[in-house]
């Protein structure tokens, strides 16, 4: 990465419809962050700390987004080997590519 660029300036993943929440006001940065969380959780379940390190955001920011996403059933917290992991539930608005498939 170049010296003058910040990780948040890197190209972001696509915006996922599941990143739009019904119970809160959706701002561009929040939707973008939730899209990045969804993209990461598509690969495998992760802890808050792992997500924070991967996305270079604070654990409290990740926790807030996961809590909001959990309220709408998009993510689920579970324990495995003493760790609290988060995973996608498959619930929420379908992405366009999933509907068209």
C-alpha positions as a Markdown table, in Angstrom:
| # | Residue | x | y | z |
|---|---|---|---|---|
| 1 | Unk | 0.0 | 0.0 | 0.0 |
| 2 | Unk | 1.3 | 3.5 | -0.8 |
| 3 | Unk | 2.5 | 5.7 | 2.0 |
| 4 | Unk | -0.2 | 8.3 | 1.4 |
| 5 | Unk | -3.2 | 5.9 | 1.2 |
| 6 | Unk | -5.3 | 4.7 | 4.1 |
| 7 | Unk | -6.9 | 1.2 | 4.2 |
| 8 | Unk | -10.4 | 2.8 | 4.2 |
| 9 | Unk | -9.5 | 4.4 | 0.9 |
| 10 | Unk | -9.0 | 1.0 | -0.8 |
| 11 | Unk | -11.7 | -0.1 | -3.2 |
| 12 | Unk | -14.7 | -1.3 | -1.3 |
| 13 | Unk | -16.6 | -4.5 | -2.0 |
| 14 | Unk | -20.0 | -4.2 | -3.7 |
| 15 | Unk | -22.9 | -2.9 | -1.6 |
| 16 | Unk | -25.1 | -5.8 | -0.5 |
| 17 | Unk | -28.8 | -5.3 | -0.1 |
| 18 | Unk | -28.5 | -7.2 | 3.2 |
| 19 | Unk | -26.4 | -4.2 | 4.5 |
| 20 | Unk | -29.5 | -2.0 | 4.4 |
| 21 | Unk | -31.2 | -2.2 | 7.8 |
| 22 | Unk | -34.9 | -1.5 | 8.4 |
| 23 | Unk | -34.6 | -0.4 | 12.1 |
| 24 | Unk | -31.9 | 2.3 | 11.7 |
| 25 | Unk | -31.0 | 5.2 | 9.5 |
| 26 | Unk | -28.8 | 4.0 | 6.7 |
| 27 | Unk | -25.9 | 6.2 | 5.9 |
| 28 | Unk | -23.4 | 5.5 | 3.1 |
| 29 | Unk | -20.5 | 4.8 | 5.4 |
| 30 | Unk | -22.6 | 2.4 | 7.6 |
| 31 | Unk | -23.9 | 0.5 | 4.6 |
| 32 | Unk | -20.4 | 0.3 | 3.2 |
| 33 | Unk | -19.0 | -1.0 | 6.5 |
| 34 | Unk | -21.8 | -3.6 | 6.8 |
| 35 | Unk | -21.2 | -4.7 | 3.2 |
| 36 | Unk | -17.5 | -5.2 | 4.1 |
| 37 | Unk | -18.6 | -7.3 | 7.1 |
| 38 | Unk | -20.9 | -9.4 | 5.0 |
| 39 | Unk | -18.1 | -9.9 | 2.5 |
| 40 | Unk | -15.7 | -11.1 | 5.2 |
| 41 | Unk | -18.3 | -13.4 | 6.8 |
| 42 | Unk | -19.1 | -15.0 | 3.5 |
| 43 | Unk | -15.6 | -16.5 | 3.7 |
| 44 | Unk | -15.9 | -18.0 | 7.2 |
| 45 | Unk | -17.2 | -17.1 | 10.7 |
| 46 | Unk | -15.0 | -14.5 | 12.5 |
| 47 | Unk | -14.6 | -12.9 | 15.9 |
| 48 | Unk | -15.1 | -9.2 | 16.5 |
| 49 | Unk | -11.3 | -8.8 | 17.0 |
| 50 | Unk | -10.6 | -10.6 | 13.7 |
| 51 | Unk | -13.1 | -8.4 | 11.8 |
| 52 | Unk | -11.7 | -5.3 | 13.4 |
| 53 | Unk | -8.1 | -6.2 | 12.4 |
| 54 | Unk | -9.2 | -7.2 | 8.9 |
| 55 | Unk | -11.2 | -4.0 | 8.3 |
| 56 | Unk | -8.8 | -1.8 | 10.3 |
| 57 | Unk | -11.7 | -0.4 | 12.4 |
| 58 | Unk | -12.2 | -0.4 | 16.1 |
| 59 | Unk | -13.8 | -3.4 | 17.8 |
| 60 | Unk | -16.6 | -1.1 | 19.2 |
| 61 | Unk | -17.5 | -0.1 | 15.6 |
| 62 | Unk | -17.6 | -3.7 | 14.5 |
| 63 | Unk | -19.6 | -4.7 | 17.6 |
| 64 | Unk | -22.2 | -1.9 | 16.9 |
| 65 | Unk | -22.7 | -3.0 | 13.3 |
| 66 | Unk | -23.0 | -6.7 | 14.2 |
| 67 | Unk | -25.5 | -5.9 | 17.0 |
| 68 | Unk | -27.7 | -3.9 | 14.5 |
| 69 | Unk | -27.3 | -6.7 | 11.9 |
| 70 | Unk | -28.2 | -9.3 | 14.6 |
| 71 | Unk | -31.4 | -7.5 | 15.5 |
| 72 | Unk | -32.5 | -8.0 | 11.9 |
| 73 | Unk | -31.4 | -11.6 | 11.8 |
| 74 | Unk | -28.6 | -11.1 | 9.2 |
| 75 | Unk | -25.8 | -12.4 | 11.5 |
| 76 | Unk | -25.7 | -14.8 | 14.4 |
| 77 | Unk | -23.3 | -15.1 | 17.3 |
| 78 | Unk | -22.2 | -18.5 | 18.4 |
| 79 | Unk | -19.5 | -20.2 | 20.5 |
| 80 | Unk | -16.9 | -22.5 | 19.1 |
| 81 | Unk | -13.7 | -23.7 | 21.0 |
| 82 | Unk | -14.2 | -20.9 | 23.6 |
| 83 | Unk | -14.4 | -18.2 | 20.9 |
| 84 | Unk | -17.5 | -16.0 | 20.2 |
| 85 | Unk | -17.8 | -16.1 | 16.4 |
| 86 | Unk | -20.2 | -14.4 | 14.1 |
| 87 | Unk | -21.7 | -15.8 | 10.9 |
| 88 | Unk | -24.2 | -15.0 | 8.2 |
| 89 | Unk | -27.7 | -16.5 | 8.7 |
| 90 | Unk | -28.8 | -16.2 | 5.1 |
| 91 | Unk | -31.7 | -14.1 | 6.2 |
| 92 | Unk | -32.3 | -10.6 | 4.9 |
| 93 | Unk | -32.8 | -9.1 | 1.5 |
| 94 | Unk | -31.4 | -11.2 | -1.2 |
| 95 | Unk | -28.6 | -9.9 | -3.3 |
| 96 | Unk | -29.5 | -9.3 | -7.0 |
| 97 | Unk | -27.2 | -12.0 | -8.2 |
| 98 | Unk | -28.9 | -14.5 | -5.9 |
| 99 | Unk | -32.3 | -13.6 | -7.2 |
| 100 | Unk | -31.2 | -13.8 | -10.9 |
| 101 | Unk | -29.4 | -17.2 | -10.5 |
